[in-house]
Amino acid sequence: MIWACEYSLKQKSFHIDTLDRILEANRQAVVQGEEPGYVILCIAADCEAAHAFAREWEAEHGR
């Protein structure tokens, strides 16, 4: 499984999930004419690595 960490500027929050689920949610949003709202910042080998990226990003850049 491939994981991704994405971020929403509007919500000022991270979202971590499998890449397959994120891509499906993005496709559904586009089909419905909606803005997905998140930007993928990191692709990770596992959930723990994606969470570690989010913590490091937050420590370096804040929210």
C-alpha positions in Angstrom: 0.0 0.0 0.0 1.2 3.5 -0.8 0.3 6.3 1.6 0.0 10.1 1.0 0.0 13.1 3.2 -2.0 16.0 1.9 -2.7 19.5 3.2 -5.6 21.9 3.0 -4.8 25.6 3.1 -8.5 26.4 3.7 -8.8 24.0 6.6 -5.2 24.4 7.7 -5.1 20.6 8.3 -3.3 17.5 7.1 -5.1 14.4 5.8 -3.3 11.1 5.6 -4.7 8.1 3.8 -3.8 5.6 1.1 -3.0 7.0 -2.2 -5.8 5.0 -3.8 -8.5 6.4 -1.5 -7.1 10.0 -1.9 -7.2 9.7 -5.7 -10.7 8.2 -5.7 -11.9 11.1 -3.5 -10.3 13.6 -5.8 -11.9 12.0 -8.9 -15.3 12.0 -7.3 -14.9 15.7 -6.3 -14.0 16.6 -9.9 -16.9 14.6 -11.3 -19.2 16.5 -9.0 -17.7 19.8 -10.0 -16.1 20.4 -6.6 -12.6 21.5 -5.6 -10.9 18.6 -3.7 -9.3 21.2 -1.4 -6.1 19.2 -0.5 -2.7 19.2 -2.1 -0.5 16.1 -1.8 2.8 17.0 -0.1 4.3 13.6 0.4 4.0 10.0 -0.9 5.2 7.5 1.7 5.8 3.8 1.9 3.6 3.4 5.0 1.3 5.2 7.3 3.9 5.9 9.9 6.2 7.6 7.4 3.3 9.8 6.2 2.6 10.9 9.8 6.2 11.5 10.4 6.3 13.8 7.4 3.3 15.8 8.7 5.0 16.2 12.1 8.2 17.4 10.5 6.5 19.7 8.1 4.4 21.2 11.0 7.5 21.7 13.1 9.4 23.4 10.3 6.6 25.4 8.7 3.8 25.6 11.2 0.2 25.4 10.2 
